[in-house]
Amino acid sequence: MRTVIQKWGNSQGIRIPKAFLDAMGMRENDTVELERRDNSIVITLPKRKEVTLESIFEGYDGGYKPEEYDWGKPVGKEVW
């Protein structure tokens, strides 16, 4: 695949097609590592931290109290 180096603000950049990113499991705003090897640029996606239920609730003290919220009167064909 070929791409063009383009001006991007005060820097230069390349665009990576979405299909290529999808195939590599990469997403917009992912942090990547760049490495120069001889006459090549290697882009590496660091391993993502595994998300578990325990890690999501880490530090949670159980202090949440649900509240009712007034969404207003129905304005369409909602069933209340």
URFEN-V678204 format. One line per field, one symbol per residue. ss: DSSP state (a for helix, b for strand, c for the rest). psi: psi as a letter, one per 40 degrees, with the letter a starting at -180 (. if undefined). burial: 1 if it has 24 or more other C-alpha atoms within 12 Angstrom, else 0. A space follows every 50 residues. Layout:
BEGIN
ss: ???
psi: ???
burial: ???
END
This chain:
BEGIN
ss: cccccbbbccbbbccccaaaaaaacccccccbbbbbbccbbbbbbccccc ccaaaacccccccccccccccccccccccc
psi: hiihhihgbeaiiihhiddddddefiiheihihhhhhbfihhhhhihihh hiddddeheheeehhiiihheaiiebfih.
burial: 00000000000000000000000000000000000000000000000000 000000000000000000000000000000
END
